[in-house]
Amino acid sequence: QVQLVESGGGLVQPGGSLRLSCAASGMIFSSYTMGWYRQAPGKQGEVVAIITSGGIINSVNSVKGRFTISRDNAKKKVYLQMNNLKPEDTAVYYCYADSNYGNYYWGPGTQVTASS
């Protein structure tokens, strides 16, 4: 079955960087749109960034210029490079896969905390 596992979260000071990774298995990775979603306590969740099978990228305005999504189809991984982290980026970050045919799969999430 499809499995997604995130890694790379942690505690970082504001202005710092983290790189999240998501390893996929049980799917034809290259055909999926991949994305990162975050959920902060007391806030509405949001899609942070997506990358299509064709490499088209989109991201939420609040992270443009700071976060970069990328994928490695050979390794079946998607990444989120996060620079200049702000306290408001603190959230649980989830990797997800979109089959583009109505099927979605989610990882268990990884905590990212930007705090001094």
Secondary structure per residue as TSV (DSSP state, phi and psi in degrees):
chain	resnum	aa	ss	phi	psi
A	1	Q	-	360.0	167.0
A	2	V	-	-70.2	133.2
A	3	Q	E	-137.0	133.9
A	4	L	E	-124.6	133.7
A	5	V	E	-133.9	120.3
A	6	E	E	-88.9	155.7
A	7	S	E	-153.6	164.1
A	8	G	-	103.8	-2.7
A	9	G	-	-72.8	173.2
A	10	G	E	161.4	-167.1
A	11	L	E	-102.8	129.7
A	12	V	E	-141.6	149.1
A	13	Q	-	-73.3	151.4
A	14	P	T	-53.2	137.3
A	15	G	T	93.9	-11.7
A	16	G	-	-82.6	-177.6
A	17	S	-	-130.2	151.4
A	18	L	E	-142.9	153.2
A	19	R	E	-123.7	115.8
A	20	L	E	-89.3	142.9
A	21	S	E	-124.3	151.0
A	22	C	E	-136.7	118.2
A	23	A	E	-99.0	129.7
A	24	A	E	-110.8	149.6
A	25	S	E	-149.0	161.2
A	26	G	S	74.8	20.7
A	27	M	S	-151.0	158.9
A	28	I	-	-83.7	86.6
A	29	F	G	-53.9	-43.3
A	30	S	G	-63.7	-18.5
A	31	S	G	-91.0	-6.8
A	32	Y	S	-96.2	145.5
A	33	T	E	-77.7	132.4
A	34	M	E	-114.3	147.0
A	35	G	E	-150.3	167.0
A	36	W	E	-121.0	134.1
A	37	Y	E	-126.2	144.6
A	38	R	E	-129.9	149.7
A	39	Q	E	-134.4	116.5
A	40	A	-	-103.8	149.1
A	41	P	T	-58.1	130.3
A	42	G	T	76.1	3.6
A	43	K	S	-120.9	156.8
A	44	Q	-	-71.5	138.0
A	45	G	-	-69.5	157.6
A	46	E	E	-148.0	150.1
A	47	V	E	-76.6	123.7
A	48	V	E	-83.5	-47.9
A	49	A	E	-160.7	151.0
A	50	I	E	-134.9	156.3
A	51	I	E	-139.7	124.4
A	52	T	-	-79.9	172.7
A	53	S	T	-61.6	-26.6
A	54	G	T	-90.8	3.0
A	55	G	-	89.2	8.8
A	56	I	-	-75.8	133.2
A	57	I	E	-116.8	143.4
A	58	N	E	-144.9	150.0
A	59	S	E	-147.9	159.3
A	60	V	-	-70.8	148.2
A	61	N	G	-58.3	-33.6
A	62	S	G	-67.1	-15.5
A	63	V	G	-114.9	-2.8
A	64	K	T	-60.0	133.9
A	65	G	T	87.0	-9.4
A	66	R	T	-119.4	-39.4
A	67	F	E	-108.1	143.6
A	68	T	E	-132.8	126.1
A	69	I	E	-97.7	143.0
A	70	S	E	-150.0	166.6
A	71	R	E	-141.9	151.7
A	72	D	E	-126.5	100.4
A	73	N	T	-66.2	-31.6
A	74	A	T	-66.8	-36.3
A	75	K	T	-92.1	-5.4
A	76	K	T	56.3	49.3
A	77	K	E	-132.6	149.2
A	78	V	E	-125.4	145.4
A	79	Y	E	-125.6	155.5
A	80	L	E	-134.5	106.0
A	81	Q	E	-86.0	121.8
A	82	M	E	-118.2	114.1
A	83	N	-	-113.0	160.4
A	84	N	S	48.5	51.5
A	85	L	-	-63.8	143.0
A	86	K	-	-117.5	157.0
A	87	P	G	-53.7	-33.7
A	88	E	G	-73.0	-6.3
A	89	D	G	-83.3	-8.7
A	90	T	-	-60.2	124.2
A	91	A	E	-177.5	170.6
A	92	V	E	-88.5	127.4
A	93	Y	E	-104.0	129.0
A	94	Y	E	-115.7	135.0
A	95	C	E	-87.0	141.0
A	96	Y	E	-141.0	157.2
A	97	A	E	-122.4	132.6
A	98	D	E	-115.8	117.2
A	99	S	-	-71.6	-12.4
A	100	N	S	71.1	9.2
A	101	Y	S	-128.0	23.0
A	102	G	S	95.3	2.5
A	103	N	-	-104.9	130.5
A	104	Y	E	-123.5	142.7
A	105	Y	E	-131.4	145.4
A	106	W	E	-129.3	146.3
A	107	G	-	-85.4	173.0
A	108	P	-	-75.8	-15.9
A	109	G	-	98.2	155.3
A	110	T	E	-139.8	137.6
A	111	Q	E	-81.6	132.1
A	112	V	E	-121.0	125.0
A	113	T	E	-128.7	122.1
A	114	A	E	-110.2	105.6
A	115	S	-	-156.1	146.9
A	116	S	-	-95.1	360.0
